[in-house]
Amino acid sequence: MKIGTPLHLATAMASLAMSSVPALAQQAAPFSAQPLADAELAELRGGFMLPGGIVIDLGVIMVTDLNGQRLLQTVFRIGGDQATASSIASDGTVTQLDPHGAVSVADVSGLTVKHIVGQSVGSVIANTGNGNVVDHQISVDLTLSNVPALGLGSAAFRLQSPGIDASILRATGG
């Protein structure tokens, strides 16, 4: 094999990468704090906190209809000090789900629907039937709280100011 061929270069790079793995394992952790236990992590607040204390809570609503009739609805919310998840079946039965990881399932002839909540949110739809209309929607709801009132020097006022100036000039004939 000729030195410098793509295969030779790939082999050399893989050898170099493998030889550095023990060195990476010996490096100090990037943070000095000890990792939290899974039980403690499960109780911590979800959502996001932005600079200035603005809090963003997250909600996801998944809805699947079959031929215009609600088949399955799943609601997942993270906010405040808790995460909640529940599903509503076509017969109106409400089921509380584990917000840390659960799957709600609806199975009708030829159609299986799964709504997944937890570390990730998603849906799986398997349809082997014919002549059905399946409608599936996922809505994301972001709730902002602790948002300070807009001051006169705020960006919103500065963006609005040229419009106000143009209106005044137009009204005065300027």
N, C-alpha and C positions, 0 to 999 in steps of 0.2 A: 504494500500500500504506500502510496506517495505521501510524504509529510505535507500537511497543509490542506488536505482534502477535507470536505465538510464532515465526513465521518470521523476522521482523526481529530479535528477540532472539537467536535461534540464529545468525543470520548475524553479528551484532555480536560474540558470544562466540567464534565461530570465528575472526574477524579478529583479535581480541585474543589468542587462543591462538597463532595463527600469527606474530604480531608479536613474541611473547616467545621463540620458538624460538632465534633467533640469540643472545639474551642467555643462555639456558641453556647453549648450546654454549661460551660464553666463560667460564663459571664454572669455578673450580678444582675438581679432583677431590676427593671427600670424604676420601680417604686419601692420605697422603704417599708410601706405598710404591709401587714399580713393579709392574705386573701380572706374574704368573708366566707363563712360557712354557707352551704346551700340553703339551710333553713332561714338564716338571717337575710340572705338575698331575696328569698321568696316573699318576705314581709316588707321590703323597701318600696318606696314610692316610685311610680312610673311617670311617664311624661318627660317634659324637658323644662329646664329653667334657664332663661336667657339673662344676659347682663342687665342690671337694673331691676331684677326681681320679677320680670314677666314670666308667667308660668303658662306652658302649653300642655293641655291634656289631649289625649288621642282617643278617638273612637272609630271603630270600623263596623259597618253594617253590611252583611251579605244577604242577598235575597235571590231566591230561585223560584220562578213560576213555571208551571207546566200547563199549556193550553189556557193561559189566563188565570189560573188558580194558583194561589200561594202554596208551594210545596215545602219550602224550608226557609226560615229566616234565622240568622245568627247575629248576635250583637256582642261586640267585644269592646270594653272600655278600660283605659288606663288613666288614672287621675287621682289627685289627692293622695290618700294613703293606701289605695287599693286598686286591684284589677278585678274586673268582673266579666263574666261571659255567660250567655244563655242562648238557647235556641227555642224556636217555636215551630212545631210540626204543623202539617196541613190540617190536622184535627183539633188544633188549638192547644195541644199539650206543651207546656213550658218546662224545659229541662235546664237546670243550673249546670254549667260546665266548669271544669277546672281551668281558670284563666292562664295557668302556667303550661298548659298543653292538653288539648282535647280535640276530638273530631265529632261533629254532629253529622248524622247520616240519614238520608231519605232514600228509600228504595221502592220504586214503583215499576210495574212491568216494563222492562226494557230500558229503564233509566235509573241510574244511581248517582246521587249527588252527595258530596262530602264537603263540609265547611270546616276548615282547619284554623284553630286559634292557639296562641301560645307565643313562643319565641318568634314565630313567623305566622303570617296570616295568608290564607289562600283557599282555593276551591278546586275540586276535581269533579268533572261531569263526564260520565260515561253513558252514551246513548246508543242503544242498538235497536230502538223502535223506529217505526216509520210514521210519517204524517203528524208528528208532534211539534208544537211550537215551544221551545225552551227559551226563557228570558232569564238572564242572570245579570245581576248588578252588584257592584261593590262600591260603597260610599265611604269616604274617609271624612271624619268630622274632627276639626281642630278647634279647641276652645281656648281662648286667650283670657287670662285673668291677671289681676294686679298690674294692669296697663295704666300708666300715668296719663292724666289729662293732657291734651295737646296745648302747649304754650304758644305765645305769639311768635316766638323765635323758632318754632318747630318747622320741620321740612314740609308738612302739609300746608302750613300757612304760606311758606315761601313758594310752593307750587301753585297755590291759589292766587297769589298776589298779581301775577301778570294778567290773569283773566279779569280781576277786579280793575286793574289799571286800564285795560283795553275798554272795559265797559264805561268807565268814567270818561275817558277821552271821546268815545263815540257819543255819549249822552250830551257832552258839552260842545260837540261839533269839532273837536280837535283831531 
